Structure formats: C-alpha cells, structure tokens
Amino acid sequence: MSGFSLGNLKYVFEPKSVAVIGASRDPKAWGHVILKNIISYGFEGKVYPVNPKADSLLGLKCYPDVRVIPGDVDLAVIAVPAKIVPYVMEACVEKGVKAAIIITAGFSEVGPEGEKLEKEVVRIARKGGIRFVGPNCMGIFVAKSKLNAAFTAIAPKPGRIAFLSQSGAFAGTMLYWATMRDIGFSAAISVGNQADLELSDYLMYLADDETTKVTIMYIEGVRDGRKFMKALEYYTSKKPLIVMKLGYTSSGARAARSHTAAMAGRDEIYNAVFRKYGVIRVYEFDDMFNIALAFANLPLPKGDRVGVISSGGGWSVESSDALESLGLKLPPLPSHIIKELDKILPPFWNRRNPVDLVATVEPEPYKTAVELLMKDDSFDIIMLIGYGNFGRISNLPFIIPREDTVAKEIAELVRKYKKPLVAVNVFGKDFSNVRVFEENGVPVYLSIQKAAKVVRALVNYAQYLRSLQYKKPQV
C-alpha cells in the first residue's frame, strides 16, 4: 500500500463501538432507522445513541453528547442537520473518536456555501485524525462486523461481493436487487461526496480484505485521478473490479456534478485507464451482478476457448454468434469426445461444438458431456444451455429423474477440474436445478447474450493477470 495512508479507516469496517449521533424517536428519521438497523442486525460491540432530548432509545441508554459516553467510541454515525455537523465533529475529536460516517446532505453538492461547510468539517476531522465516510451518503454495511449502519429497510445477507456507490439511491436499489436474487455482500458502502475517504481508499482496504472476492462499483467521477489509478493498479492485481461509470454524456456529467459534486471527466480517459488496469466496465445494472457472481464463485479460465453444450439447435446457433462476436473461440470437438458422445446420443447429433444434445430429456448425458469437455485441454470454459428445461415446461407426463442430484454432480465438476462453468436457463429461475446450481457455485443466467458477456469478462481478467506475470522482472 505504498503511498496510501489509510489511518483509522479500519474502524469504519471493524469498529468495536458505535455512537449514533442524532438518534431519534421518530421511526422515519435517519437517526432512528440507522440505530434500529445496527441493533437488529446483531452488532456485537457497544452501541451508544446520542440525543440530548431522550433518556433512552430502543432499549439503550441515551447520552446528551458524544463526549460524555463512558467508553471508547470507534465509529460515530452522524445524522444531524448540516449546519450542526462541524460542532459534532469537534465533539468527536475531543472524545477521541476514530472514524465517522456523515449521513447528512447539504454540503458541496448544493453549491459554494455547502462546499465551505464541508471544508470546515474536513479541517476539524483531520485535526483529530478522524477518517470519515460521506457526507451526503446512505451509510455502510459490513458483514464480518455484523454492522448495518445504513439508512435502508433492507438488511443484506453476508457474501463475497463488495459494493461501492457514489449514489445513495443507487446503493439502495442494488441492495434491493441483490436481496431479490439472494446475493450477499461482504461490504456495501455509500461513499457520498468523498470529502475525506475516497473510492481509492476503500479499494485499497478491500484489496486485502479476506472476506471480499470481487468488488462492484458505481461511480460518477473521481477527485484525484493519480490516486485513483494507483488504487486500481493495486486492487486489480489481486481481485477483479467491475465498474459502472455513468456521466459519460454532457447531460450525464452535469447531473453528476449536482448529485455528488463529482467531476465526471472525459469518458475516453476513463476507458483507457480501465483497460490499462484490467477493470471490467459495464453499462447495464444487471451485468454488474451477473459478472460479479461468476467471479465470486468460479475459478478463472486459462484461455478463451469455450465449449458449449445445448439442448437445442437454435440455442447452439445463438451461442455461437454471441461468443464469436465477443472475440471468443469455439474449438472443434476432438475425435475422442465425438466417439464417447456417439455412445449416448442419437446417430443424428451434430458432432460439433456447440454440442446439440437434441432435446435430450435424461440428465445424465448432460453430465457426461460437461465432464468430457471439462477434462479436455481443448476447452478453457464451459457454457451449459437448457439443462432441466424439458418435461417442466411442456406439461408432458414424465418427470426428469434425479435432476437435482445430477445438477449437484455437474456443479462439483467445476471444483474437480478447476474450470469455470456458466449455465443458461432461458425459461426463468423457477426450476429446481437452478437453485441447486446456484447453491453449489454455478451461476445461472436467463439469456445466452448475458452469459456470453460473463464469459468475456472472466477471460479478460484472467488475461490481465497473466499480462502482469509477463511484466514481472526476471531474476
């Protein structure tokens, strides 16, 4: 982490005690919701509500001022009117608070007066060595600390994906989306105006966080370009980073400035920087999750050669177009694989890659085909399309035998052969095999096109890591 001074940033992620300054009786107030979220999510450290007009809140003793709290305070969550925040920050400095989260809006995002107020808060915090999140943010969630210090009605489940957002509303939407898809987070941070802690600081921390395997990030702009590039270089040498960067049009850039005081910058510069440091850029909301799920669960491919197994000829054609248009290779089937599949498939099967299993109903041929391609050096990554669809959608009077068992056995091949497998079920998630696949680490996508983007992202990042190895000086 040469060149970075994270100081007390660890207390944002790993506090042993939290004070909620501006805790409220009003169930709709930020201070009430955040206090309730911290308690209900099971934070195991000390929690101190601060409100001079209350003796207790949600069953906890309430303090009139942070300075009179009897114990140490690692993290202060500040949810008071903007004009009072400098006074509160002075009190935090006197108390020896290590870090803070400023939820309050009304700072640099609203104009010169707000910017002046924000600079004063920064000056006070730096005097006392306090690192802080925000202002103008939604708060944070950290799974390993059982800390949900965010203004949201959604409690995320623990997972291996970290999320950074310059937009509180976007962060809230992401949490809702993730909950609907049963996706967990290692951390979720609404960064706000980044008056002190910036995206770069969070990336440096998350690069060495053992609970985080991949980070997704929504950004509108950065303040310090050199610092940002340094953080990208460090982070992506260790873990994949997926970025949705908006504000790439003139109208979007103006909106970003009024939203979080972000300097959007020229989009071609961002693209060049992202390419240089192996960052995966996306433009659609669900692509962030689709790609992150693959990185969180699958090994990286050794190359760009894809083997496709499909239960229909049309899907074989679509996958061929989708993969080849993204620059991925579809090697021919080796003769020994053809011979093995000849034993279990009808004589009219296509004998090429993509493998068309000609509407096979039984699950075992799918497993056989996947394993044949998995263990062959001709293929680096496998795409499985349509497994388990037949017999469920056609109202035919049969049941696919042992489908769930075979789905689990197929998923176990990923660990056995250390090759990634992505599955596609175009009929939706309401299939038992989809649940089994995802519970066992195989992501399932609802379109071939989206799955192809995921394959391209896995290949791109693996190629980037290999390029770093080539650049290392030879001893």
N, C-alpha and C positions, 0 to 999 in steps of 0.2 A: 504493500500500500504506500509506496514511496511517494511523497508529495501531497498526501492527504492527511489531514488532522481531524479524525472523527471525534476526538474528545469524549464527551459524555453521551454520544449517540447510542451507545449500548443500553442506556437507561430508558430510551424510547421503546426498545424491543424487549428488554429484560428487567423491568422495574420490580422491586420488592414492595414498594408502597406507592400509592397513587392518591393525590388530592384532586377533588373536582371542585374548582373554584367557580362559583356561580350555580352550584347545585340548587335545585328549585323544587317547590311543592307542586308546581303546575305540571301535570303529566305531559303537556305538549311542549314544554320548554326544553331547549337543548340540554341544559344542565341536569334536568330530571331524567331525560331519556338516556343520556350517557352514563349517569350514575347507576341507573337501573340495569343497563347493559353490562356494566362492569361486574355488578353483583351477580346477576342471573347467569352470566357465562361461566362463573366459577373461579374468578381471580383469587389466587390463594394468598396474596400479600395483604397488607393493611390498606384499607380504603377510608379516606377522610373527606366527607362532604364539608364544603366551606360556604357558609351563608350566615351573615350577621343577624338575620331575622328569624332563624329557626334553631331550635334546640336539638332536634333530631330529624333525620330524613331516611325513609325506607329502612327503619330499624337501626340506623347507625347514629352515633353521637355526632352532632354538627358543631363546627368551630366557626367563630366570627371572623377569623383572619388566619391565613396560612402560617403566620409567624408564631401562633400560639399552639399549634399542633405539637403534642408531646414527643412524637417520634420523628425519625428522618423521613424526608419526602424525596423519593427518587424522581417521580414524574408528576407534573401538575397539568391538569386539563383545564384550560381557561375558556369559560363560556360566559363572558360578561360584555356589556356594551363597549364598543371600540375605544371611546374616549377614556375609559377606566383601565384599559389594558396596561398602559405604562405604569400606573400606580401598582397594579397587581404584580407586574414583572419586578418592580423594585422590591416588593414584599417577598417575592420568591428568591431574589438574590440575597436578601437579608436572612432568609430561612436556610439558605444553602441547598435549595432545590437543584437537582442535577440536570433535568430536561423538562420540556414543556410541549404541549400541543395547544395552539391557539385556534379555536374553532371560529371565533368571531370574524365577521366580514366588515368591510368599511375602511379598507386600507388602500394600498397603491392601486388596486383595481378600480377605484372610484375617482381618481384624479389627484391633483397636487396636494391638497390638504391631507388626504388619506395616505399619500406617499410620505409626507412629512411625519405623520404619526407613526407609520411603520418604521421609518429610520430611527425614531426615538426608542421604539421597543427593541430594535436590534442593538442599539448602543447600550441600553441597560443590560440586556441579556449577555452581551459579550463582556461587559464589565464583570459580571458574576460567573462567567464560564458556562452559562446555560445554553445548550443547543435546543432549538425548538422547531416543531412542525408547523407549517402554515405561515401567516394567518389565512383566514378565508378557506377553511378546509372542513371536511366531514369527519375527520378523526382517523383512527387506525385500529387494525385488528392484528393480533399476533398469536398464532395457535400455540406455540410452545410455552408461552407465558399465560395462557388462558385469559388473554386480555382483549376485551371487546370495548374499546374506548372510542366508539363512533356513534354519530347521530344517525342511526338506522334502525329499522324494525326487524332487520334480517340478521340472524346470527349465523355466520359462515361455519361450515364444518372444517376440521383440520385436513390439510392436504399438502402437496409438494409444489404448488404453484404460488409464486409471489406476484402481487399486483400493485402497480404504482399508477396513480392517476392525477393529472392536473385539474380534473373536474370532479367536484363532489357528486353532482348528478350522475355523471358517467360511472363513477365508482359505485353509487347506489344501484344503478342499472346492472352493472357487472355482478354485484353480489346477488341480485335477484335472479339473473340469468344462470349464474353458477348453481344456485340453490335448486332451480328447476331442473338442471341437468345433473344434480347430485355430485357436483365438483367441489373439492375442498381447496383451501388456501393455507399456505404456511404463514403468509402475511398479506395484508391489504392496507395500503396507505394512500390517503387523500392528501396530496402534498401542498395544495393551495398555492399561495403566492411565492413560496420558496424564499421568503425574506432571509432566512438563515440556512436551514438544511435544504439542499437541492437534490434533484434526481440523482446527480452524480454521487452524493454522499450515501444515499440509500443503496445504490448499485454496488458501491464498494463494500458495504456491510453484507449485503445479500450474497455477494460472490463467495464469501467464506462461511455463510450460514448453512449448517449441515441439514437443516430441515427444508431448505429450498433447492429444488432441482432445475427449475426454469422460471423465468420472470416474464410477465407480460406488462406492457407499459402504454398508457395513453398520454400523449404529450401534445402541447400546442406550440412550445418553443422553449429555449434554454437561455439562461443569463450568461453563463461563462462557457463559451464554446470549447476552449482548450481543456478546461477541467472536465467537461462532458466527454470529450474524446479520450482523455486519459482513463476515465472510469469505464467507458465502453471497452477499451483495449484490455483492461484488467478483467472485467466481468466476463466478456465473451471468450477469453482464453480458458475459462473454467466451466461456463454454463451457457446454454442458449438464451437469447434475448429476443422477444417478439415485440415489435413496436407498431402501434397505430398512431401515426403522426398526422394530425389534421392542421388546418390553417394553411393549406398549400395553394389556395387561390387568394386573390387580393381581398375578396369579401371575407373569406375564412380567416385571413390574417388580421383583419380589422376586428372581427368578432373575438378572436383570441386575446387581443390586446385589452379589450373592455372586460373580458371574462376573468382572467387571472394575471393581468399585467404581463403577459408573456410576449417576448419578441419572437415572432414566428420565423423570420429569416427566409432566405431563398431556398426553395424546395430542392433544387438540383444539388445544393451543398449538402443538405441532409442525406439525399440519396447516395452521394459519393462517400460520405462518412459511414453510412450504414453498410455499404458494400465493402469498404475497407476493413471494417471490424466485424464482419460476419453477422450483422444484425438482420433479422428477418422482418421485413416491413409488410404490413397488411393494411388493407383499406376497408375491410368489412368486419363487422362486430364479431360474428361467429367464427371467422377464421382465426381470431386470437385464441379462442378456446380449443378449436379443432386441432391446431398445431401444438398448443401447449400440452394438451392431453397426450399426444404422441410422445413428446419429449419427456413428459413426466413418467411414462410407463414403459417405453420401448428402448432397446439398445440402438445405437447409431448404425447405419449401414456402412459397409466397407466401400461401396461404389454406387453407381447409378443404374444398375441393371435390375429391371423389375420383372418378376414372374407373376402372371395374373391367372387366377382360377375363377371361372364364372359358371353360373348355372343357366346362362342363356347366350345365344349368339349375338343378339343386339347389344347386350352389355359388353361383350368382348370387343365389338367394333367401337363402342363409345369409349371404353377404357383405353384402347389403342390410340385413338385420336387425342384423348385428354393427356395421356402420358407423353406421347411423342411430341405434342405441341409445346410441352414444357421442357423439351430437351432431354427427356429420359429415354433409356434404351430398353427394348423388348427383345432379348436374345432368343434365337430359335431353341426349341426343345432338343436336348441331347437324345440320341437314339436309344440309350438305355432307359430313359424315362418314358419314351414312347412305348417301348416294349412292356414295361411294367403297367402302364395305364391300359394297354391293349387287353390285359388280363381281366380288367374290371369294368371297362366301358363298352358300349355297343360298337360294332365294327365301323359305324359311320361317324364316329367322333372326329374332330378336326385335325388332330395330331400337330398342333402348333401352339405357340404362345401368343395370345391368351388361350389357356386351356378351356374349351367349352365342354362342360360335363353333361350337356344335352338334357337339361331338366331332370337330372338325377334326383330321386326322392330320398334315398337312403343317405344317412350322414357319413358312413364310413368311407366312401370314395373321396369325399372332400378332405378328410383327414389324410388319406393315403396320398392324394395329390399334393396337399400342402407339405407333407413331410418329404416327398420326393424332391420338390423344388427347394425346400429349406436346406437339405443336406448336400445339395449340388453346388459346386463353386461357380456355376454359370449365373447364379442369381444372388443379388445383394439384399433385396427386399421383396416381400410377397404382398399382393393385394387379393383378397378373397371377396367375391361378389355374390350375393344371393343365397348364402348358406342358410337353410332353415325356412326359406320362404314358402316352398311348395307344401301343399296339404293344409296350410293355415289360411291362405287367402282364397282358396278355390272351393271351400266347403265340400271337399271330397271326403268320402267316408273312411279315411285312414289317418293314422297318427304316425308322425315320424318317430321311429323307435330310438330311445337313448339319446335324443338330440342334445339335451343339456350335458350329459356325460361326455359325449363326443366333442361338444363345444369347449368344455374344460380341457380335454386332452389336446385339442388343437392349440389352445392358448398356451399350454405347457410346452409346446414345441418351440415357442419363442425363447424360453429360458434354456431349453436343451441345446438349441443350435445357435443361440445368441444372434438371431436375425430378426429384424422388425417385421411385423405383420399388421396390416390395416384391413379392416373389414368394412364392407358396404352393405347396408340393408335399405333399399330404396323405399320399402313399404312402411318404415317408421320404427320406433323404438319399442313398440308393444309386442315384442317377441321374447320368449324365454331365453333363446340363445344370445340375444343382445345383452340381456342382463348378465348372463354367465360370462360372456366375452369380456365385458367391461369390468366385472368384479375380479377377473383374472388378468387384467392389464392389457387387453387388446381393445383399442378404441374402435367404435363403430360409427360410421358416417352415413348420412342419409342421401348423399349423392356421390356419383363417381367423380364429378368435377372437383368437389371439395376434398375428397380423399386424395386425388392427384396432387392438389396443392400441398397437402400434408406430406406426401412422399417427396415432393420437390424441396420442401423446407428441411426435412431430415437429411436429404442428400447434400443440400447446400451447406448446412452447418458442419456436417462431417467433413466435407471438402475443405472448409475453412480451418478446422482444427488440424487437418493434415498439412495444410499450407504453413501453419505455424511451426510444425515439426521440421519442415524443409528449411525454414528461415533460421533455425537454431544454429549457432556456430558449431562447427565440427571440432571436437577436441583431438 
